[in-house]
Amino acid sequence: MRLIELFSREATELNVKAKVKEEIIDKLVDLQATHGNITDKAAYMQAIFDREAEFSTCVGNGIVVPHARTGVVTAPSLAVARLAEPIQYNEEDDEKSDLFFMIAAPMNGSLHVDVLARLMTLLAEDTLVDKLRAAKTEEEFLGLLDKAEQENFGSESFTEEPVAKGGFRILAVTACPTGIAHTYMAAENLAKAGTALGVPIKVETNGSGGAKNVLTAEEIANCDGIVIAADKNVEMARFDGKPVVITRVADGIHKPEELIRRVLDGQAPVYRDTGGGAKEAGASQSAGSAFYKHLMNGVSHMLPFVVGGGIMIALAFLLDDYSINPAGFGSNTPLAAFFNTVGGAAFGFMLPVLAGFIAMSIADRPGLAVGFTGGALAVSGVSFASIWNGAPPVSGGFLAALLAGFAAGYIVKFLKKITEKFPRSLDGIRPILIYPLGGILIIGVVMCAINPLMGAINTGLSNMLNAMGSTSKVLLGLVLGGMMSIDMGGPVNKAAYVFGTAALSNGNYDIMAAVMVGGMVPPLVIALSTTFFPKKWTKEERNNGFVNYIMGLCFISEGAIPYAAADPGRVLPSCIIGSAIAGALSMIFGCTLMAPHGGIFVFPTVGKPLMYIVALLVGSVVGALVLTALKKNKEK
């Protein structure tokens, strides 16, 4: 497909009269509708405005390229409007705009990126832009575009081989532990940076719903390099022999252009797959970052079991009748028993899954079975004393499962190392016999030895938390709540969350309550400030602020990241103060939470829900007031 095929005479109009952004978008949507490929004009227009709220689509030189990828578009198309008089499209734009190209793209694939890449290549020629502004008729306007595309690309289809003039083409993969916000923010910013550099880029997202826009073997073979912006393991064997930059997902959000340039400038080392996980050739990975990546791989796979099972267990208590049998509370009625049984089964997989996927992160697939076994043994509390002397088992809990995951991974790596010299005829036996049999045998011995120690530590920690006085618990809530805002989904945030889930598995429900309320505050701080103090924010920031109400109430701290990235010196301290106050108040009020996720949707399961709401409101309002006091009014 050529770019000119997406235009039409009916979807092109010159000398349009419009004074504000809304009027020109309305006109462009009407022009797009003439293609007959939009099933819902209102939904398409909303998608355009949603995209505009994220980042300006003004590309300079008086040109604006509004675009949206949405399910109401059945086929790609382009609409064009040239204004009779230029307008100030966004308040923050450096110049007025008069040339508008609106892209409509279906949800499948990254077609909008391909269209943008070719369109921006053409519009980079000032001579062409001057001719488009001088064109007398719509036919002449489209003829100029057609001629320019022929001169630059001939009959080459941009959808079949989207290679830029310089021959560069970048692939990328983004992934964060939860697979919600960071994954897609990094993908969007990498795609934007590629377009700005004139380098077609395709980004695979490893999100909570699975891998999307998956890179094909042909694309990998033909590309110039790959950027991996991920905080959990991704499938790396497919990139063997290609230049690969491996970094954190945060760098994909904040340094997308730098990452792409590293590939373009030949600074990306060639990746060699050794079956031991992802690492850059010729580069070392710090022990701290490796530990975090392996841990997050386990946590990200554990979360669905924790969230789903935890919420069902909480619902069992909500629906039960305590007066029937206090000792059996949670299973007294058939409905409560159902929720408790199913939720308990799911929740019971938490520690084996954690250990299994930590081990898999370290030793690839052979580590999975060994890690699962170690996690299961951590839950059972088996020990040498319980086997030979009949002593009662002592569950090592979360700490033992954590240790089991790392031990299992490195045990399998050790087995791989010592069997490297085996005859090649035994290669088929190693992964199906030696690794699982030897690994499970060794991890069994390890867990029998360490379970009593981990169990004692776990019991001591639980007793200490239960014995904490009110002052100590308030301080703990203050610290955990504040940690949820320090990096909003990063390592510190995840450390607080993991501590909360570990405490939850030991019956300390007040800690999880403080953690979740602290994580809900940052987006609400932004939302309240942009709503009630609009002079402190740009129009774009105000428009995007409303979304943070939803993200905050859903316990998605990442909603505040764009604001924190733009003004960390003011936004981060304000959010940390608000979250810390909310966490401390939750502890003061004695609120509890048995569900480790869900935001307002699990409030019915909260102990003392009204006071929990008070803690959330007070923390959010205080944070918003601090933020507003720190920020200066935006210039009109």
Number of C-alpha atoms within 10 A of each C-alpha: 11 19 20 18 11 17 22 19 15 14 22 22 19 18 14 14 16 19 14 13 12 12 11 21 19 15 17 24 21 15 21 27 20 16 18 11 18 24 13 12 17 13 15 23 18 13 19 21 17 16 17 19 18 13 12 16 18 21 15 14 16 19 21 19 20 21 24 22 22 18 17 19 22 16 15 21 27 24 28 26 23 24 20 14 13 17 18 16 23 19 13 13 14 13 16 19 22 22 21 21 19 23 26 30 26 20 17 13 16 18 19 20 25 23 25 22 25 24 19 17 19 18 18 13 11 11 9 16 19 11 14 22 16 11 16 12 15 20 13 14 21 19 15 17 21 17 14 17 20 14 11 13 16 12 11 16 13 19 14 10 13 21 23 18 13 9 11 18 26 25 24 27 28 32 29 29 28 23 20 17 19 28 27 22 20 29 24 19 18 32 27 21 22 24 22 16 16 22 27 27 26 26 26 21 26 26 19 17 9 9 16 14 14 16 17 9 10 8 15 18 14 15 17 19 26 27 24 25 29 26 30 26 24 18 11 18 15 15 19 15 15 19 23 27 23 24 17 18 27 20 19 31 23 16 15 23 20 14 24 26 16 17 21 17 8 12 13 24 19 19 23 20 17 11 15 19 17 22 19 18 17 10 9 8 10 9 9 8 13 16 14 17 23 23 25 26 26 28 25 21 20 22 22 17 22 26 21 19 26 27 24 25 28 23 22 27 20 17 18 20 17 16 10 12 13 11 10 14 18 26 24 20 17 13 15 22 20 16 22 24 18 16 23 18 14 19 24 18 18 27 32 29 27 28 40 32 31 36 36 29 28 31 24 20 19 25 31 26 22 33 37 27 26 36 31 25 26 33 24 15 22 24 26 17 14 15 12 8 9 10 12 12 19 21 24 28 25 27 17 28 32 24 22 34 35 25 25 34 30 18 24 32 21 14 17 19 10 10 14 11 8 10 8 9 7 11 12 10 11 18 17 11 11 18 23 21 14 16 27 22 13 17 24 20 13 18 28 21 15 20 29 23 16 23 22 15 16 23 17 12 14 17 13 11 17 13 11 13 10 12 12 13 23 23 16 21 30 26 21 30 37 30 26 33 32 20 19 25 25 19 18 17 22 20 16 24 26 20 15 23 26 20 20 22 18 16 14 20 22 27 31 31 29 39 35 30 34 38 37 32 42 38 32 33 31 33 28 21 24 24 15 13 16 16 18 21 20 17 18 16 19 21 18 21 25 17 18 25 19 18 21 26 20 18 23 24 26 24 27 27 24 16 17 20 13 10 12 13 12 17 26 23 19 25 34 27 25 33 39 31 29 36 38 28 25 34 26 18 18 20 24 22 28 27 27 25 25 16 19 17 12 18 16 14 22 22 19 16 18 14 17 26 18 15 27 27 18 18 30 32 18 19 31 29 17 20 23 25 14 15 15 11 13 11 10 8
